[in-house]
Amino acid sequence: MVDMSEIESWRITLDPRFDALLPIGLMTMMFAVALALRLEQFAFLRRDPARFLGAAAAQILGLPLLTLALVYALGPAPSIALGMIVVACCPGGNVSNFLTHLGRGETALSVSLTATSSLLAALLTPVSIVVWASLYPPAAALVAAVEVDPWTFVLQTTVLLAVPLAAGMAVAHLVPRFAARIRPGFMAVAFAILILLVVSGLARNPQILLAAGLVLTGIAALHNALAFGLGHLSARALGFDAAGRRALTFEVGVQNAGLALVILLAAFDGIGGAVAMAGIWSVWHLIAGLALVGGFRGLDAWRARAAVRAGAE
């Protein structure tokens, strides 16, 4: 049986040589994301603003609210709750666009939502983390215990996110072809830094996953399943067709957990349970997302066969 009280004392410590990689990784990640932002990606907002704003609200407000309800219901260790909240407050990732495409969803809606959440992330992500964490007293107490000043965190994180975001958007606007050429390289660098940080952290702190990996995976699976469900139900309530429902399902269920991981390492003293939660989430949502793609494609194939049989009769 895992002693969750012990998890609270654990910290993910990195090799000191890699400390400088935290802000570099954060800024590289946002710069790479911004290189892909184009005005045409917001086309769905112009075409159907009411439903688009409803879909964005499901992701930006609905998922953190769902997460808050879940941590109250489960009562996990404060560090685990904090990790769940930070993941829920991060923007959607480009992986959601890929999964939407594979799952035959409305890619234009997915791209528009990802672009919007990425654009707003510089200010909205740190503010959301502070606000939603404050609504769960155990997580708020943990943040206070590691001496994170909420508004200093908001200011510093906003700068770290906003500067590369603005720079990337400027490059994408002024020299779009150049931006398209260099983006894969920056994405590769950001991914390599993230992997290096994760490997360094786990190599120095293997006891966290060994002791609590199964429990954390179960919580991540439940949290992620509810996020997918929220996206689907929100899309139904907003009147989206089947393709739109699939897009919003992936958009709410697939978050930029890599960003959450770097924020927790850089600003929250590497709180062990929170970092492990974000790390497991970053793997699990890919597994669950691909399984969902398989389910959607299987459903399409079954419907196609049923239509053929009905036509033959």
C-alpha positions in Angstrom: 0.0 0.0 0.0 1.4 3.4 -1.0 1.8 5.9 1.8 0.5 9.1 0.2 1.8 11.2 3.1 5.3 10.2 2.2 4.8 11.4 -1.4 4.4 14.9 -0.1 8.0 15.0 1.1 9.5 13.9 -2.2 11.0 16.3 -4.7 12.1 15.8 -8.2 15.7 17.1 -8.3 17.5 17.5 -11.5 21.2 17.2 -12.2 22.5 20.7 -11.5 24.0 20.9 -15.0 20.4 20.8 -16.4 18.9 23.5 -14.3 19.4 26.1 -17.0 17.4 23.9 -19.4 14.2 24.6 -17.6 13.6 28.2 -18.8 15.3 27.4 -22.1 13.0 24.4 -22.6 9.9 26.5 -21.7 10.8 29.3 -24.1 11.8 26.9 -26.9 8.5 25.1 -26.6 6.4 28.2 -26.8 8.5 29.6 -29.7 8.0 26.4 -31.7 4.3 26.5 -31.0 4.1 30.2 -32.1 5.9 29.5 -35.4 2.8 27.6 -36.5 0.2 30.2 -35.6 -1.5 31.8 -38.6 -4.5 34.1 -39.0 -6.3 31.4 -41.1 -6.1 29.1 -38.1 -8.8 31.2 -36.4 -11.2 30.8 -39.4 -13.7 28.7 -37.3 -14.0 31.7 -34.9 -15.1 34.0 -37.7 -17.4 31.3 -39.2 -19.3 30.3 -36.0 -18.2 32.5 -33.1 -20.9 31.4 -30.6 -20.1 27.7 -30.8 -16.4 28.3 -31.0 -16.4 30.4 -27.8 -18.5 27.6 -26.2 -16.0 25.0 -27.2 -13.1 27.2 -25.9 -14.9 27.6 -22.6 -15.2 23.9 -22.3 -11.4 23.6 -22.5 -10.4 26.7 -20.6 -13.0 26.8 -17.8 -14.7 23.4 -18.0 -11.7 21.2 -17.6 -10.2 23.0 -14.6 -13.7 23.0 -13.0 -14.1 19.2 -13.7 -10.6 18.7 -12.2 -11.5 20.7 -9.1 -14.6 18.5 -8.6 -12.5 15.4 -9.1 -9.9 16.3 -6.5 -12.6 17.1 -4.0 -14.2 13.7 -4.8 -11.0 11.6 -4.7 -9.1 13.5 -2.0 -5.7 12.6 -3.4 -2.4 13.8 -1.8 -2.1 17.6 -2.3 0.9 17.2 -4.6 -1.1 14.9 -6.9 -4.1 17.3 -6.9 -1.7 20.1 -7.8 -0.3 18.2 -10.7 -3.8 17.5 -12.0 -4.8 21.1 -11.7 -1.7 22.4 -13.5 -2.2 19.9 -16.4 -5.9 21.0 -16.7 -4.8 24.7 -16.8 -2.4 24.2 -19.7 -3.4 24.8 -23.3 -4.2 22.1 -25.8 -1.3 20.6 -27.7 -0.7 20.0 -31.4 -1.1 16.3 -30.7 -4.9 16.9 -30.4 -4.9 18.2 -34.1 -3.1 15.0 -35.2 -5.5 12.7 -33.3 -8.5 14.6 -34.6 -7.3 14.1 -38.1 -6.7 10.4 -37.5 -10.1 10.1 -35.9 -11.8 11.8 -38.8 -12.9 14.8 -36.7 -13.2 18.4 -37.8 -9.5 19.4 -38.0 -10.3 23.1 -38.7 -12.1 23.3 -35.3 -9.3 21.5 -33.5 -6.6 23.7 -35.1 -8.6 26.9 -34.2 -9.0 25.8 -30.6 -5.4 24.9 -30.2 -4.3 28.1 -31.7 -6.6 30.1 -29.4 -5.5 28.3 -26.2 -1.8 28.7 -27.2 -2.3 32.4 -27.9 -3.9 32.9 -24.5 -1.6 30.6 -22.6 1.0 33.3 -21.8 -1.3 35.0 -19.3 -4.1 32.5 -18.9 -2.1 29.5 -17.9 -0.3 31.0 -14.8 -3.3 32.9 -13.7 -5.5 29.8 -14.0 -3.0 27.7 -12.0 -3.0 30.3 -9.2 -6.8 30.7 -9.2 -7.8 27.0 -9.4 -5.1 25.8 -7.0 -6.3 28.4 -4.4 -9.8 26.8 -4.6 -8.5 23.5 -3.2 -7.1 24.3 0.3 -4.6 21.3 0.5 -3.0 22.3 -2.9 -3.0 26.0 -1.8 -1.3 25.1 1.4 1.3 23.0 -0.5 2.0 26.0 -2.8 2.5 28.2 0.2 4.7 25.6 1.9 7.2 25.7 -1.0 7.2 29.5 -0.8 5.8 30.2 -4.2 4.5 33.7 -4.3 1.4 33.5 -6.6 1.7 36.8 -8.4 5.5 36.6 -8.8 4.9 33.2 -10.4 2.3 34.7 -12.7 4.6 37.5 -13.7 7.6 35.4 -14.3 5.8 32.6 -16.1 3.9 35.2 -18.2 7.2 36.7 -19.3 8.7 33.3 -20.0 5.7 32.3 -22.2 4.9 35.7 -23.8 8.3 36.7 -25.1 8.9 33.5 -27.2 5.2 33.5 -28.2 5.4 37.0 -29.5 8.7 36.3 -31.2 7.5 33.2 -32.9 4.3 34.9 -34.1 6.4 37.8 -35.5 8.6 35.4 -37.4 5.6 33.4 -38.7 4.0 36.6 -39.9 7.0 38.3 -41.4 8.8 35.3 -43.0 6.3 32.4 -43.1 8.4 30.2 -45.3 11.4 30.6 -43.0 9.2 29.9 -40.0 7.9 26.7 -41.6 11.5 25.5 -42.3 12.8 26.1 -38.8 9.8 25.0 -36.8 10.6 21.2 -37.0 14.1 21.9 -35.7 12.8 23.9 -32.7 10.1 21.3 -32.0 12.9 18.6 -32.0 15.0 20.7 -29.6 12.1 21.3 -27.2 11.2 17.6 -27.3 14.8 16.6 -26.6 15.1 19.0 -23.7 11.8 17.7 -22.2 13.0 14.1 -22.5 16.4 15.0 -21.0 14.7 16.7 -18.0 12.4 13.7 -17.5 15.2 11.1 -17.7 17.4 13.2 -15.4 14.6 13.6 -12.9 13.6 9.9 -12.9 17.2 8.7 -12.8 17.8 10.7 -9.6 14.3 10.0 -8.1 13.2 6.5 -9.2 11.4 5.8 -5.9 8.4 8.0 -6.8 7.3 6.0 -9.8 8.2 2.7 -8.2 6.2 3.5 -5.1 3.2 5.3 -6.6 3.2 4.7 -10.4 0.2 2.4 -10.4 -1.9 4.7 -8.2 -0.9 7.8 -10.3 -1.7 5.9 -13.6 -5.2 5.0 -12.3 -5.9 8.7 -11.3 -4.5 9.9 -14.7 -6.6 7.4 -16.6 -9.8 8.5 -14.7 -9.0 12.2 -15.1 -8.3 11.8 -18.8 -11.4 9.7 -19.4 -13.5 12.4 -17.8 -11.8 15.1 -19.8 -12.6 13.2 -23.1 -16.2 12.8 -21.8 -16.5 16.5 -21.0 -15.4 17.4 -24.5 -17.9 15.0 -26.1 -20.8 16.2 -23.9 -19.9 19.8 -24.4 -19.9 19.4 -28.2 -23.3 17.7 -28.0 -24.7 20.5 -25.9 -23.3 23.1 -28.4 -24.9 21.2 -31.4 -21.8 20.1 -33.2 -22.0 17.3 -35.8 -20.2 14.0 -35.4 -16.9 15.4 -36.7 -17.1 18.5 -34.5 -17.8 16.3 -31.5 -14.7 14.2 -32.1 -12.6 17.4 -32.5 -13.8 18.8 -29.1 -13.4 15.4 -27.5 -9.7 15.4 -28.4 -9.2 19.1 -27.7 -10.4 18.9 -24.1 -8.9 15.5 -23.5 -5.4 16.1 -24.8 -3.5 18.9 -23.0 0.1 20.2 -23.2 1.3 18.1 -20.3 4.9 18.7 -21.3 4.4 22.4 -20.5 2.8 21.4 -17.2 5.9 19.3 -16.4 8.3 22.1 -17.1 6.3 24.6 -15.1 6.2 22.3 -12.1 9.9 21.7 -12.3 10.8 25.4 -12.8 8.4 27.2 -10.5 7.1 24.7 -7.9 10.3 23.2 -6.4 9.9 19.9 -8.4 7.1 18.7 -6.0 7.4 15.0 -6.5 3.7 13.9 -6.7 2.8 16.8 -9.0 5.7 16.3 -11.4 5.0 12.5 -11.5 1.3 13.1 -12.1 2.1 15.4 -15.1 4.6 13.0 -16.5 2.2 10.1 -16.4 -0.6 12.2 -17.8 1.7 13.2 -20.8 2.1 9.5 -21.7 -1.4 8.3 -20.8 -3.3 10.8 -22.9 -1.4 9.6 -26.0 -2.3 6.0 -25.2 -5.9 6.8 -24.5 -6.1 9.2 -27.5 -4.9 6.6 -29.9 -7.3 4.0 -28.5 -10.1 6.5 -29.0 -9.0 7.0 -32.6 -9.2 3.3 -33.1 -12.7 3.3 -31.6 -13.9 6.1 -33.8 -12.5 4.5 -37.0 -13.9 1.1 -36.0 -17.3 2.8 -35.5 -17.1 4.3 -38.9 -16.2 1.0 -40.5 -19.1 -0.7 -38.7 -21.5 2.0 -39.9 -20.2 1.7 -43.5 -20.7 -2.1 -43.4 -24.2 -1.6 -42.0 -25.1 0.9 -44.7 -23.9 -1.5 -47.4 -26.0 -4.3 -45.9 -29.0 -2.0 -45.7 -28.6 -1.0 -49.3 -28.3 -4.6 -50.4 -31.6 -5.4 -48.7 
